[in-house]
């Protein structure tokens, strides 16, 4: 009986993991290179290893089937550790983290130069870049699938370009009909 229960639990866990959707994460350099052949916007998840809301964003939002499918179809998805030690080439510059301390890899560490370049002040922040690598918008904080859907679709369709006042954005927000399942 005990073995049967364990077997059922193991199968259930495997099925839950299999049903989780995956975003095709790539490096920023790869995304910029791919933009040259097939222009798409970039969605960059700026996170840190110690950030609880960053982990929730990964688990609850980025593994959502609707979010993952939409991002994979319409964006190049980049994960960037804002306190990591990667060397990143972007817009003709090399960005590093000269004050990185490997002993603090899972705690607060020095800010990476690229996170300073994008003026990241909170985690998580989802940075949206256009097809030329210019910043569209830094979306700060944890977002549910339903909350992020508005931004994914608005930036993908370039609707943000006509939303030049708070009133226009409020109207857009009120008229928006979410389709993602939470």
QUIVEN-V522154 format. One record per residue. SS is DSSP state (alpha for helix, beta for strand, coil for the rest). NEAR is the number of other C-alpha atoms within 12 Angstrom. D_FIRST is the distance of its C-alpha to the first C-alpha in Angstrom with 1 decimal. Layout:
# QUIVEN-V522154
ss: <SS & SS>
near: <NEAR & NEAR>
d_first: <D_FIRST & D_FIRST>
This chain:
# QUIVEN-V522154
ss: <coil & alpha & alpha & alpha & alpha & alpha & alpha & alpha & alpha & alpha & alpha & alpha & alpha & alpha & alpha & alpha & alpha & alpha & alpha & coil & coil & coil & coil & coil & beta & beta & coil & alpha & alpha & alpha & alpha & alpha & alpha & alpha & alpha & alpha & alpha & coil & coil & coil & beta & beta & beta & beta & beta & beta & beta & coil & coil & coil & coil & alpha & alpha & alpha & alpha & alpha & alpha & alpha & alpha & alpha & alpha & alpha & coil & coil & alpha & alpha & alpha & alpha & alpha & alpha & alpha & alpha & alpha & alpha & beta & beta & beta & beta & beta & beta & beta & coil & coil & coil & coil & coil & coil & beta & beta & beta & coil & coil & beta & beta & beta & coil & coil & coil & coil & coil & coil & alpha & alpha & alpha & coil & coil & coil & coil & coil & coil & coil & coil & alpha & alpha & alpha & alpha & alpha & coil & coil & coil & coil & coil & coil & coil & beta & beta & beta & beta & beta & coil & coil & coil & coil & coil & beta & beta & beta & beta & beta & beta & coil & coil & coil & coil & alpha & alpha & alpha & alpha & alpha & alpha & alpha & alpha & alpha & alpha & alpha & alpha & coil & coil & alpha & alpha & alpha & alpha & coil & coil & coil & alpha & alpha & alpha & alpha & alpha & alpha & alpha & alpha & alpha & alpha & coil & coil & coil & coil & coil & coil & coil>
near: <7 & 8 & 9 & 10 & 11 & 12 & 13 & 14 & 14 & 14 & 14 & 14 & 14 & 13 & 13 & 14 & 15 & 13 & 15 & 22 & 24 & 24 & 30 & 26 & 25 & 22 & 26 & 34 & 29 & 22 & 32 & 33 & 22 & 22 & 23 & 15 & 11 & 18 & 20 & 29 & 38 & 44 & 48 & 44 & 42 & 43 & 37 & 35 & 25 & 21 & 25 & 18 & 25 & 31 & 23 & 23 & 31 & 32 & 24 & 27 & 34 & 39 & 31 & 32 & 25 & 30 & 41 & 33 & 25 & 31 & 37 & 27 & 21 & 27 & 36 & 40 & 39 & 31 & 34 & 36 & 39 & 43 & 39 & 35 & 27 & 25 & 23 & 26 & 19 & 24 & 17 & 10 & 13 & 17 & 26 & 25 & 25 & 19 & 17 & 24 & 18 & 17 & 13 & 18 & 20 & 19 & 18 & 22 & 24 & 26 & 35 & 33 & 29 & 32 & 35 & 18 & 22 & 29 & 21 & 31 & 23 & 26 & 34 & 34 & 34 & 39 & 42 & 39 & 33 & 28 & 27 & 21 & 29 & 19 & 23 & 27 & 27 & 27 & 30 & 26 & 26 & 29 & 31 & 27 & 32 & 25 & 27 & 35 & 30 & 31 & 34 & 42 & 32 & 27 & 32 & 28 & 17 & 21 & 20 & 25 & 16 & 16 & 17 & 13 & 12 & 12 & 12 & 16 & 20 & 15 & 14 & 22 & 21 & 12 & 11 & 19 & 15 & 23 & 18 & 23 & 19 & 19>
d_first: <0.0 & 3.8 & 5.5 & 5.1 & 6.4 & 8.7 & 9.9 & 10.7 & 12.5 & 14.3 & 15.5 & 16.6 & 18.5 & 20.1 & 21.2 & 22.7 & 24.5 & 25.8 & 27.2 & 29.2 & 32.7 & 34.8 & 38.5 & 40.6 & 41.9 & 45.0 & 47.7 & 50.8 & 53.0 & 51.0 & 51.2 & 54.9 & 55.4 & 53.4 & 55.6 & 58.6 & 57.4 & 55.4 & 56.3 & 53.4 & 53.0 & 50.8 & 48.1 & 47.6 & 44.8 & 46.5 & 43.9 & 43.5 & 40.5 & 40.5 & 40.7 & 37.9 & 39.2 & 39.6 & 35.8 & 35.2 & 37.7 & 35.8 & 32.4 & 33.4 & 36.6 & 37.0 & 33.6 & 34.3 & 34.7 & 38.1 & 39.5 & 38.5 & 39.9 & 43.1 & 43.6 & 43.0 & 45.5 & 48.3 & 48.2 & 47.9 & 45.3 & 46.0 & 44.0 & 46.3 & 45.5 & 48.5 & 48.4 & 47.5 & 49.6 & 50.0 & 53.5 & 54.1 & 57.1 & 57.9 & 61.2 & 63.1 & 61.9 & 59.6 & 57.3 & 55.6 & 54.4 & 57.0 & 55.7 & 52.0 & 50.4 & 47.4 & 46.3 & 45.8 & 43.9 & 41.1 & 43.5 & 46.7 & 49.0 & 52.3 & 52.8 & 53.1 & 56.5 & 55.1 & 53.5 & 56.9 & 58.5 & 56.4 & 57.0 & 53.3 & 53.1 & 49.5 & 46.0 & 44.6 & 47.6 & 47.4 & 50.8 & 52.0 & 54.6 & 56.8 & 57.5 & 60.2 & 58.0 & 59.6 & 57.6 & 57.0 & 55.1 & 52.7 & 50.0 & 48.8 & 45.6 & 42.1 & 42.0 & 39.4 & 39.3 & 41.5 & 43.9 & 44.3 & 44.8 & 48.3 & 49.4 & 47.9 & 49.7 & 52.9 & 53.5 & 52.5 & 55.0 & 57.6 & 57.8 & 58.2 & 61.7 & 63.0 & 61.4 & 64.2 & 64.1 & 61.5 & 62.4 & 61.7 & 58.3 & 57.5 & 58.5 & 56.4 & 53.4 & 53.9 & 54.3 & 51.3 & 48.5 & 45.1 & 43.0 & 40.1 & 36.7 & 35.9>
